[in-house]
Amino acid sequence: MYDYLIVGAGVFGSTFARLATEAGKRCLVIDKRPHVAGNCYTENQHGINVHVFGPHIFHCNDDGIWNFVNRFAKFNNFKNSPIAFHKDKAYSLPFSMYTFNQMWGVLTPEEAQAKIESQRLKLDREPANLEEQALTLVGSDIYETLIRDYTRKQWQKDPKELPASIIKRLPVRLTWDNNYFNDKYQGIPIGGYTALFENMLEGIDVELGVDYLADRDAWNAKAKKVVFTGKIDEFYGFQFGELEYRALRFESEVMNKVNHQGNAVINYTEGNVPWTRIIEHKHFEGGNNEPVTIVTKEIPDTWSREKTPYYPVGNKENTDMFRKYEALAETENNVIFGGRLAEYKYYDMHQVIGSAFAKFRRVE
């Protein structure tokens, strides 16, 4: 008999398993996939650690979380400075003085602020959707060039249908600082994320390629409590309907050259370009001058339940539906729900770890 059956070997499940194990609990971790690390999974190809399910840059301000992940991997000093291409012009991201100079030719923060202010949407209330939030932050030129069509393509929805909270994540700075994350700690684990998760799960029983929901009674019988990190609507048989997620597909190519695009991530903001970004994986770890590189086009896909879920679509319809599932989850005595899918939250990795810390403290 295990103390915890942990369904999912991604960020939440692996963190919870490590905390519980170190507290003297016996854990079994299972996952439908043939690998650990969830969507953070990396695979070494041609000496390059490929981010198979899209790029993941770890960043946080929390000393405890940073110290925790550094127990299982050494991190490099990668700084995320993506570029956006629009109609044969390149713009710096996040929105900074570089962006404003590229957009308008301005050279001082005062000039940039005046330009934004002249275009900014003025409201006497909180922005009601993503479009209003963007227009109040940066005005019409930047919204129409770098946000509107990219967002529509990325989420497969009009920006007016999306919550304002999504765009609040995007930094806007009146400085010449193009580091996307303004966090004290950031980087990529040297050797890839998969090795980090394997180290986190060392000494813990793990079974891969098994479907918990296909035989949940048999799995439940193995443990006193279950930690479920999958889709909460699937756990309850979609009885209130299906929650929506962003879906993606990836097209990768091995190229016989040292360097293809000169940056880890380049966004494509035009609506007639099918991919949202192109990733060149070797730039995440740097120092690789071998004459081979791997690039991946990240292409939005229509959501359906058999596809890999990425980001929750937190509009009103989905949020209202999730609240019904959440109410059911709160009645469970022996099931703990955690992670991006079970909590239906647009979490970054450090936030998932923080959630696992908090939930484990409550049941410890």
N, C-alpha and C positions, 0 to 999 in steps of 0.2 A: 504494500500500500504506500503510494506516494502522498506527500502532503499537498503538492500542487501538480496538476496536469496543466501545462502551459501550451496553448494552441497558437502557434505562430513563433517562428524563430527570427523575427525581425527586431526592430529597435526595442519596442516595449517588452516583448516576450523574453528576449535575451537579457535585458536589464533586470527585469523582475526575477528571472531564474538565478542570476548571479547574486542578487541581494538576498533572496530566500535561502540559497545554498550556504551563503556565508553566515546566515543566521541559524544554521543548523537544520534547515528543512531539506526534505528529499524531493527533488523535482524531476519530472519527465517533460521534455519539450518535444512537440511534434509539429510537423509542417507538411502541407500538401505538396510543396515544391521539392525538387531533388537537392536543394541547397539551403544553407542558412543565409541570414543577412537580409531577407525580404527584398524590397526594392533598392536597397543599398548594395546589392550583390555586385561584385566586380570579378572579372575573369581575365587572367593574363593571356594575351594574344600577341605573339611576335614581340615579347618583352614589354608590352604596354598593358597597364591595368585599365581595362575597358569598363566603363560604368554602364552595365548592360541595360538598366532600366532608367537611364537618364542621369545627369550629373548630380552629385551630392557634395556640397562643400560644408564642412562642419564649422559652426561658429556659435559662440555664446559669450556671456559676460559672467557666468556663474563659476566661481572657483571650484566648488564641489563637483559640478558636472564635468568641468575640464579635467580635473584631477582623476575623476573616475575613468573617462575614456582613455586617458594617457597611461593607465595601468595596462591596457591591452594592445596599444600600438604607439609608435612614435609618429608625431605629426610633422609635416613640413610647414613652411610658412607661406603657402599659396594664398594669394589675395585675389578675390573674384573681381575682375574689371571687364565685364562683357562690353561688346560693341554692338550697335544696332545699324544695319544697312537699310537704307530707304532710297530708292531711285538713284542708285550709283553714288550716294553720299554715305559717309560713316559718321555715326554719332556715339559719343561716350555715354555709358550707363554706369552708375545711376545718374540722375539728373544733377549736374554740377556745373561749375563755370565752364568746363570744357564743352558740355552740351550746349549751353547758352551761347557760347562763342561760335560754335559750329552752326547753330540755328540762326543767330541774328548778327554775329560779328561783334557782340559787346565784349568789353574787356574788364569791366569793374562790377562788383556786386550791386552797386547802386543802379547801373544801367540795366543789369539783368532783372533786378527787382521791379524797376519801372516798366520794363517790357511785359513781365508776367502780370503786373497789376493792371496794365492797360487791357489785357485780354481775359483776366480772371473772371469767372462767374461769381457774382455776389448774391448770396442767399441770406435770408433772415431766419433760417432754420438749418438743421443738420442736413447734409447731402443725403438724398434718398436712394441713390444707386451709384454704381461705379463711374458712370459718365459724369454725373454731377460732382462727385468727389474729385475726379481728375481735373475737371475744368476749374474748380475752386483752388486747386493746388498749383497748377502750372499753366492754365490758360489754353487757348484754342490751337495755337501752332504746334506745340508739343503734343497735345492730345491727338490731333488729327494726323500728325506725322509718325509718332512713336507708340501711341497707346491704342487708339480706336480699332484699327483693322487687326492689329496684333491680338488684342483681347478677344475680338469677335472670332478670329481664327482659333485662338488657343482654347476658348471655353465653348465654342460652337453655340454661342448665344450673343444677342445684342448687349452691349455694355449697360443699357438701361434696365436689363433684366437681372443684372448681377448686383450683389450687395456692395455697398461702399467700402466695407472692411477689406476687401481684396486689395485695393489700390493703396490703402494706408500703409502697406508693407514696403512700398517703393520709396526709397530715400530721395529727398530733394535738398540740395546743399548749395549755398552761395559761396563755395570755396573751390579751389582747384584740387579737389580730392576725388579720385575716381575709384576708390575702394568701395565696392557695393555694400559690404557689411560694415557697420560702424561698431563692431564688437571688439572687446579686448583680446579674445582668443579666436583664431580661425586657422584652418588648414585642411589638408588631406592626409589620411593615414598612409604612411610610407609602406608600400607593399600591397595597398588596396584595402577596401572595407571588409572583404570576405575573411581575411586573416584576422582582423580585429574581432569579428564576431566569433570565429573559431576559438580565439583565445578567451573571449568572455564566457564561452560555453564549455571550456575545458573542465573535464571531471564531472560533467552533468550528462545524464542520459538523454540522448537525442535520437528521434526516429523521423526520417524524412520520407517523402513520397506517400504519406498516409492522409486520408480524408476524415477528419474528425466528425463532420456532420453526416457522413454516410453510415456511421456506426457509433453514434454518440453515447448510447447506453453502455456499450462495452468499454469505451474509453473513460467515461465518467466513473465506472466501477474501479478504476485503477488509482483514484486519488480522492482525498478528502474535499478538495476544492479545485475548481477549474478557473484558469485565467484565459479569457477568450479575446483574441486580438483581430479576429476576422470581421467581416461585414455584419453589423448588428441586425440589419434587416434579413439577411440570410439565416442568421441564428434563429430568428422567429418565423421562418418560413414565408417571408415577404407578406405577412398577413395584412399589413397596412399599405402595401405597395412597395415599389422598388426605389430606393434612394439613388440619386444620380452621382456619377463621378466623371471626372475628366478621364478619357481614354487616350492612349497614344500608341503609335506604331513607330518602329525604328528601321531605318535603312542604313546599313553600315557598309563601308568600302575600305579595303586595304589598298594603300597607295605606295608606290615605290618612290618615295621622296622623303627628305628630311622633315619638311615643314609645308603644310598645305595652306593654312589660313592665318597663321601667326598669332592665334589667340585660342584659349580653351573654348570659349563660347562666343558665337556671333548670332545675334537675333536678326530675323528678317521680318520687318514690320508691315510690308505691303500685303494687301489682301489677296492678290493674284499669285503669290508665291505659296505653294502648299505647305511648306514646313515653317515652323516657328523659329527654329534655331538649328545651327550646325555645331556639333561638338567635335573638337579634335583632342582626343583623350590624352595624348602624350604631354600636352602642356599643363595638365594638372599636377604632374610630378616633376617636370623639367629635367634638364641635364641629359636627355636622351637624344643623341645626335646620329643614331642609326638611320640608314636610308630607307626607312619604312615608317608610315604613319597610318592611323585608323581614324576615319571621320564618320560621324553618324548624323543623319538627318532625323530630327524629331518632328513627327507629323501628327497633328491632332486626328483623332478617330471618333466615330460615333459610338456612344456608350451602349453596351448591352451586358447582361449579367455574366456572360462567360469570359469577358475580357478582364485584363488586369486593371484594378481600380487604382487611380493615382490621387487626384485631389477631389475632396468633396465639393459639390456645387451647392454652396450654402445660401441659395435664394430662399424666399419665404416658403414656397411650396415644400421644398426638401426639409427645411428646418422644422416646419410644423409636423411633417411626417416623422422626422427623427424624434421629436418630443414624445410621440406616442410609444416608440420603441424604448426610449429612455425610461419612460414610466414603468414599462414592463421590467426592464433591467433592474430597476430599483427594488423590485419585489423579490429578486433572486437572493437566496441566502448563501449559496455555495458557488456562485459564479461572479468573478471580477471581470469587468469589461475595460479594456484599455487600448490606447493607440489611435492612430488616425482613422481607421475604419470603424472600430467599435465605439469610439466617442464622436465620430463624424465631425472631426475638426481639422482645419487646415494647419497642421502642426509642422514646425521644423524639427530636425532630429533632436536638438537639445531640449525642446519642449516635450517631446515624447519621453525622453529620459527623466525629465523633471516630473512628468505625470506618473511614471513608474515608481519613482522615489516616493512620491506623495501617497500613492495607493498602497504601496507596500507598508509604509509607516502606519497606515490606518488599520491594517489587518495583522500587523506583527504581534 
